[in-house]
């Protein structure tokens, strides 16, 4: 006698309904974050865009509403480069409850010079990692109050070839922008996995999942004016790369699945199906260097020291 699963196969174009859910997407006003927010909005959930720029957030909300009938979308000011400002996020009327947060926002610098956050940290490490680390601590009481909340950390394929220097986490001694970016994303991914280990040890109902978008190019991304406008030249220029990579709308798929799919569990890594670069989302083996719990624990301790916050405390 054979059994048939009652769970339908995952369809990236028709995610399951999530009425009543409240999801915060950091950096939801642009790039992959915008498409995560648009796709989550199609489920009937309330989606909160975390953004530094009110005008860009308004443009993103208008774009989502024009494409998703009845979209429940709002915005909250969020500056991950200013740790002190994060205390006001949980006071926002837009976030009175929370079922998931997607740590997507980030900065990348292609060329020097060195830049710092308001708190004096290297900008990419301070924003991409420390900002989300501290934000998680601020949000943990809300997440812990939900029945089964999720924290989804968006890493990067660029982190696969990087390793952390625990004695120079902010690359102060040898700053190279591309490497520093990759290490900041690697720190995020270590954090997401270590967070889940600590939450499991506490018996928490909150799960932490790590995802990455693979290769996601602007030239392969559909237009969403004024948030994103793809020119004919950009489309033609990116066409040859379509065999290996994809657009940012598809780069959003792993994060959306990590928020919504009941079959996704904490401590997992999800990315694109084909070579980790393009295609529908699938679970993949955690990269070998991400399994080093000693590195993750030292990073955690250093991050607690730098932010004066411990996200592993479910009561904040």
C-alpha positions in Angstrom: 0.0 0.0 0.0 1.5 3.3 -1.0 0.9 6.6 0.7 0.5 10.0 -1.0 1.7 13.1 0.7 -1.0 15.6 1.4 1.5 18.5 1.0 1.5 19.9 -2.5 4.9 20.5 -4.2 6.3 23.9 -3.6 5.3 26.4 -6.3 7.4 29.6 -6.3 4.6 31.4 -8.2 1.8 30.4 -5.8 3.1 30.5 -2.2 0.6 29.3 0.4 -1.7 31.7 2.1 -0.6 33.4 5.3 -3.5 35.6 6.4 -2.9 37.0 9.9 0.9 36.7 9.6 3.2 39.7 10.1 6.6 39.6 8.4 9.4 42.2 8.6 11.8 42.4 5.7 14.9 44.5 6.3 15.9 46.4 3.1 12.4 45.6 1.7 12.4 48.7 -0.5 14.9 47.5 -3.1 16.7 44.6 -4.7 16.0 41.1 -3.5 14.3 42.5 -0.4 11.7 44.2 -2.6 10.8 40.9 -4.3 10.7 39.0 -1.0 8.2 41.6 0.2 6.2 41.5 -3.0 5.9 37.7 -2.9 5.1 37.6 0.8 2.4 40.2 0.3 0.7 37.9 -2.2 -0.1 35.5 0.6 -2.4 37.9 2.5 0.1 38.5 5.3 1.0 41.9 6.5 4.5 42.8 5.3 6.6 45.5 7.0 9.4 47.1 5.0 12.4 48.0 7.1 14.1 50.9 5.3 16.3 53.9 6.1 14.7 56.0 3.3 11.0 56.9 3.7 10.7 58.0 0.1 12.1 54.7 -1.3 9.8 52.8 1.1 6.8 54.7 -0.2 7.8 53.9 -3.8 8.2 50.2 -2.9 4.8 50.0 -1.2 3.1 51.7 -4.1 4.7 49.2 -6.5 3.6 46.3 -4.4 0.0 47.6 -4.1 -0.1 48.1 -7.9 0.7 44.4 -8.4 -0.9 42.7 -5.5 -4.6 43.3 -5.0 -5.4 44.1 -1.4 -1.7 44.0 -0.3 -1.2 44.7 3.4 2.1 46.5 3.4 3.6 49.2 5.6 7.0 50.5 6.5 9.1 51.2 9.6 12.3 53.3 9.7 15.3 51.0 10.1 19.0 52.0 10.1 21.2 48.9 10.8 24.2 51.1 10.8 23.0 52.9 13.9 22.6 50.4 16.7 21.0 52.8 19.1 18.2 53.6 16.7 17.1 49.9 16.6 15.4 50.3 20.0 12.7 52.4 18.3 11.8 49.6 15.9 9.9 47.5 18.4 8.0 50.6 19.5 6.5 51.1 16.0 2.7 50.6 15.7 3.5 48.6 12.6 5.1 45.8 14.7 2.8 44.9 17.5 3.3 41.2 16.8 5.8 39.4 14.5 5.8 35.9 12.9 9.0 36.2 10.9 11.8 38.6 10.2 13.9 38.3 7.0 17.4 39.7 7.5 18.0 40.9 4.0 19.3 44.5 4.1 23.0 45.0 3.4 25.6 47.2 1.9 28.4 46.4 -0.5 31.3 48.7 -1.3 33.1 48.0 -4.6 36.0 50.3 -4.0 37.8 51.9 -1.0 37.9 54.1 1.0 37.0 52.5 4.3 33.7 53.7 5.8 32.3 53.3 9.3 28.8 53.0 10.9 27.5 55.5 13.5 29.0 53.2 16.1 32.5 53.2 14.6 32.4 49.7 13.1 33.5 48.9 9.5 30.4 49.6 7.4 29.7 46.3 5.8 30.4 44.1 8.9 28.6 46.6 11.1 25.5 46.8 8.9 25.2 43.4 7.4 26.1 41.4 10.5 26.2 43.5 13.7 23.0 45.4 12.7 21.0 42.2 12.2 22.6 40.6 15.3 21.4 43.5 17.4 18.0 43.8 15.7 17.3 40.1 16.5 17.9 40.8 20.1 15.5 43.7 20.1 12.8 41.6 18.3 13.2 38.4 20.3 10.4 39.1 22.8 8.0 39.6 19.9 9.2 36.5 18.0 9.1 34.4 21.1 5.4 35.4 21.7 4.4 34.0 18.3 3.4 30.3 18.0 6.3 29.4 15.7 8.2 32.4 14.5 11.1 32.3 12.0 14.3 34.3 11.6 15.5 34.0 8.1 19.0 35.3 7.4 19.9 36.0 3.8 23.6 35.1 3.2 25.5 35.2 0.0 27.2 32.7 -2.4 30.2 35.1 -2.0 30.6 33.7 1.5 31.3 30.2 0.3 35.0 31.0 -0.5 35.6 33.2 2.5 36.8 32.4 6.0 36.6 34.7 9.1 39.7 36.1 10.7 38.6 36.0 14.4 41.4 38.3 15.4 40.4 40.9 12.7 36.7 40.5 12.2 36.4 44.0 10.7 39.4 43.7 8.4 41.0 46.7 10.0 44.5 45.4 9.3 43.9 44.3 5.7 40.8 45.9 4.2 39.8 44.7 0.8 36.1 45.6 -0.1 35.0 42.5 -1.9 36.6 40.2 0.7 35.2 42.2 3.5 31.7 42.0 2.0 32.0 38.2 1.7 33.2 37.9 5.3 30.4 40.1 6.5 27.9 37.8 4.8 29.7 34.7 6.2 29.4 36.2 9.7 25.7 36.6 9.1 25.4 32.9 8.1 27.4 31.7 11.1 25.1 33.8 13.3 21.9 32.4 11.8 23.1 28.8 12.4 24.5 29.5 15.9 21.3 31.3 16.8 19.3 28.2 16.0 21.6 26.0 18.1 21.1 28.3 21.1 17.3 28.5 20.6 17.0 24.7 20.4 19.1 24.4 23.6 16.6 26.7 25.3 13.5 24.8 24.0 12.4 27.9 22.1 9.6 27.8 19.5 11.5 30.3 17.3 13.5 28.7 14.4 16.5 30.3 12.6 17.0 29.4 8.9 19.8 30.5 6.6 19.3 31.1 2.9 21.3 32.5 0.0 20.0 33.9 -3.4 22.6 32.4 -5.7 23.6 34.6 -8.5 21.1 37.5 -8.9 21.6 40.2 -11.6 19.8 43.4 -12.2 19.8 42.7 -15.9 17.8 39.6 -15.5 15.3 41.2 -13.0 11.9 42.3 -14.3 11.1 46.0 -14.1 9.2 47.4 -11.1 9.3 51.1 -11.8 10.3 53.3 -10.1 11.9 50.7 -7.7 13.8 49.0 -10.5 13.8 49.7 -14.2 15.5 47.3 -16.5 16.7 48.8 -19.7 16.9 47.0 -23.0 20.7 47.3 -23.0 20.9 45.7 -19.5 18.6 42.9 -20.6 20.6 42.1 -23.7 23.9 42.4 -21.8 22.8 40.0 -19.1 21.2 37.5 -21.5 24.3 35.2 -21.8 24.5 34.9 -18.1 21.0 33.5 -17.8 22.3 30.0 -18.2 24.1 30.3 -14.9 22.4 33.0 -12.8 19.0 34.6 -12.5 17.1 37.8 -11.6 16.5 39.2 -8.2 12.9 38.1 -8.3 14.1 34.5 -8.4 16.8 35.3 -5.8 14.0 36.0 -3.4 12.5 32.5 -3.7 14.7 30.7 -1.0 13.9 33.4 1.6 10.1 33.3 0.8 10.1 29.5 1.2 12.0 29.7 4.4 9.3 32.0 5.9 6.3 30.0 4.7 7.1 26.3 4.1 6.1 24.2 7.1 8.6 21.6 5.9 11.5 24.0 6.5 13.3 23.6 9.9 15.7 25.7 11.9 19.4 25.2 11.3 18.9 24.5 7.6 20.5 26.1 4.6 18.4 26.8 1.5 19.5 28.1 -1.9 18.8 27.8 -5.7 18.6 24.3 -7.1 21.1 24.5 -10.0 24.7 24.6 -8.7 23.5 26.9 -5.9 23.3 29.7 -8.5 19.9 29.6 -10.1 16.5 27.8 -10.1 13.8 27.0 -7.6 14.8 26.7 -3.9 16.0 23.6 -2.3 17.6 22.5 0.9 21.4 22.1 0.6 24.1 20.7 2.8 25.4 23.3 5.2 28.8 24.4 3.8 31.7 22.7 5.6 33.2 25.8 7.1 29.8 26.9 8.5 29.7 23.7 10.6 32.6 25.0 12.7 30.8 25.6 16.0 33.9 26.9 17.7 34.2 29.7 15.1 30.5 30.5 15.5 30.7 30.7 19.3 33.7 33.0 19.2 31.9 35.2 16.7 28.9 35.3 18.9 30.8 36.4 21.9 32.6 39.1 20.0 29.3 40.3 18.5 27.7 40.4 22.0 30.6 42.5 23.2 30.4 44.9 20.2 26.6 45.4 20.4 26.0 44.9 24.1 23.1 42.7 23.1 22.6 38.9 23.4 20.0 37.7 20.8 20.0 34.2 22.4 17.9 35.6 25.3 14.2 35.0 24.3 13.1 37.7 26.7 15.4 40.4 25.2 
